[in-house]
Amino acid sequence: MFDLIGAHARLSEIYRLYVESAFPFRYPALDQERRAVLADSDILTQEPLAEPVPIYPLAEYSLQQAAQALGPAYEGLARLGAGLLPPDATLFEHQWASLRATITEGKDLIVTTGTGSGKTECFLLAELFCLITA
């Protein structure tokens, strides 16, 4: 787990130190006043905004293993898909399901998952397959 609050505090302190070192005052009273203003306001930083992201279920296959599981005709899929995913990266369950549905069953599909879930790979992997079999 990442320390969001600690990271925010450290960044706030780094910004404050930068402002004080880059723009020094001749009089210590002005330094103290600026330090108080920066500490009591959100001029330099705002409170962090955390967005929880769900953990998507993983399939039991990497791209390489998925290509092998689909059969010998699909071996080129892993090679072509290497630009999208590392060959040893485990696919998400919805990516594996979309590969099976589009490639082996010839179905059209709609993928509705959250940001960062690999929706793009769901259709690009199928498109790559179409390229190698055309």
Backbone torsions as a table, in degrees:
resi	resn	phi	psi	omega
1	MET	NA	140.9	179.8
2	PHE	-86.9	147.4	179.7
3	ASP	-91.4	83.9	-176.3
4	LEU	-63.3	-45.8	-178.3
5	ILE	-66.5	-43.4	178.7
6	GLY	-64.2	-41.0	178.0
7	ALA	-63.0	-41.1	178.2
8	HIS	-62.1	-44.5	-179.8
9	ALA	-63.5	-42.2	179.6
10	ARG	-65.7	-43.4	178.6
11	LEU	-64.3	-40.6	177.9
12	SER	-59.9	-42.9	179.6
13	GLU	-66.6	-39.2	178.9
14	ILE	-64.4	-43.3	177.8
15	TYR	-62.4	-43.6	179.9
16	ARG	-61.3	-45.3	179.6
17	LEU	-63.3	-37.8	177.7
18	TYR	-62.5	-48.2	-178.7
19	VAL	-60.5	-42.6	-178.6
20	GLU	-68.2	-35.8	-178.4
21	SER	-82.0	-32.5	-178.3
22	ALA	-79.2	-27.0	-177.2
23	PHE	-129.5	71.6	-177.2
24	PRO	-74.1	150.8	173.9
25	PHE	-102.7	153.9	177.3
26	ARG	-76.1	-30.1	-174.3
27	TYR	-107.6	128.1	-179.4
28	PRO	-58.7	-29.9	180.0
29	ALA	-63.8	-37.2	177.7
30	LEU	-68.4	-38.2	175.6
31	ASP	-60.2	-44.2	-180.0
32	GLN	-64.4	-41.8	179.6
33	GLU	-64.2	-44.3	178.9
34	ARG	-62.8	-41.7	178.8
35	ARG	-59.8	-40.1	179.6
36	ALA	-67.8	-41.9	179.4
37	VAL	-64.5	-44.2	-179.5
38	LEU	-66.9	-33.7	-179.6
39	ALA	-74.0	-30.9	-174.3
40	ASP	-100.5	12.5	-177.7
41	SER	-139.9	174.6	176.6
42	ASP	-108.6	37.4	179.9
43	ILE	-65.4	-46.0	-177.2
44	LEU	-88.9	-38.9	-178.0
45	THR	-139.9	156.2	174.0
46	GLN	-113.5	165.3	177.1
47	GLU	-61.6	143.5	-178.6
48	PRO	-67.5	148.3	176.4
49	LEU	-112.0	115.5	-177.4
50	ALA	-102.0	133.5	177.0
51	GLU	-119.9	110.7	178.8
52	PRO	-69.9	137.3	-179.9
53	VAL	-116.9	128.6	-179.5
54	PRO	-67.2	153.7	175.6
55	ILE	-94.1	117.3	-176.8
56	TYR	-81.0	141.0	-178.7
57	PRO	-65.6	138.9	-179.8
58	LEU	-89.7	146.7	172.5
59	ALA	-80.4	174.8	179.2
60	GLU	-91.4	8.7	-174.5
61	TYR	-123.5	143.2	163.3
62	SER	-84.8	175.2	178.1
63	LEU	-60.7	-42.2	178.3
64	GLN	-61.7	-46.8	-179.5
65	GLN	-67.0	-36.5	179.0
66	ALA	-64.0	-42.4	178.5
67	ALA	-62.3	-40.5	178.3
68	GLN	-67.6	-39.8	-179.0
69	ALA	-66.8	-31.7	179.4
70	LEU	-72.7	-23.6	176.9
71	GLY	125.4	168.7	-176.4
72	PRO	-59.0	-29.7	-178.5
73	ALA	-67.7	-14.3	-173.9
74	TYR	-106.2	8.7	-175.9
75	GLU	-60.4	-34.4	180.0
76	GLY	-67.9	-17.2	-179.3
77	LEU	-60.1	-42.9	-179.3
78	ALA	-65.4	-39.4	179.7
79	ARG	-66.2	-44.6	179.0
80	LEU	-70.1	-34.8	-178.8
81	GLY	-77.0	-5.6	-178.2
82	ALA	-60.7	-26.7	177.4
83	GLY	-73.8	-21.7	178.9
84	LEU	-90.6	-45.4	-176.7
85	LEU	-134.8	146.5	170.8
86	PRO	-62.2	142.4	-176.5
87	PRO	-57.8	-28.7	-178.4
88	ASP	-95.3	2.3	178.5
89	ALA	-71.8	132.4	179.5
90	THR	-74.8	133.8	178.0
91	LEU	-73.9	151.7	169.3
92	PHE	-75.1	155.7	-178.6
93	GLU	-57.1	-40.5	-179.4
94	HIS	-70.0	-26.8	175.7
95	GLN	-70.0	-43.7	178.4
96	TRP	-64.1	-43.4	179.4
97	ALA	-63.3	-38.2	179.6
98	SER	-69.4	-36.8	175.8
99	LEU	-61.7	-47.9	179.9
100	ARG	-61.6	-44.8	-176.5
101	ALA	-65.7	-44.0	-175.4
102	THR	-81.2	-39.9	-174.3
103	ILE	-83.5	-52.6	-173.5
104	THR	-87.7	-27.7	-177.5
105	GLU	-106.0	-9.4	177.9
106	GLY	67.1	25.8	-177.1
107	LYS	-89.2	151.9	168.4
108	ASP	-88.8	152.3	-179.6
109	LEU	-149.5	163.1	174.3
110	ILE	-122.2	129.4	-179.8
111	VAL	-107.5	120.3	179.5
112	THR	-125.9	88.0	175.3
113	THR	-130.3	174.7	-174.5
114	GLY	-76.3	175.9	177.7
115	THR	-61.2	136.0	177.7
116	GLY	81.7	12.5	-176.8
117	SER	-92.8	-6.5	179.3
118	GLY	88.4	32.3	178.0
119	LYS	-61.2	-41.9	-177.3
120	THR	-58.2	-42.6	-179.4
121	GLU	-64.1	-27.9	179.5
122	CYS	-57.8	-42.9	-179.5
123	PHE	-93.7	-28.9	-179.7
124	LEU	-68.2	-36.8	178.1
125	LEU	-63.3	-40.1	177.2
126	ALA	-66.2	-38.6	178.0
127	GLU	-64.7	-39.6	177.4
128	LEU	-61.3	-39.5	177.9
129	PHE	-61.6	-42.5	179.3
130	CYS	-60.0	-35.8	179.0
131	LEU	-65.8	-39.6	-174.9
132	ILE	-80.3	-18.7	-179.5
133	THR	-100.7	-5.3	-178.7
134	ALA	-79.1	NA	NA
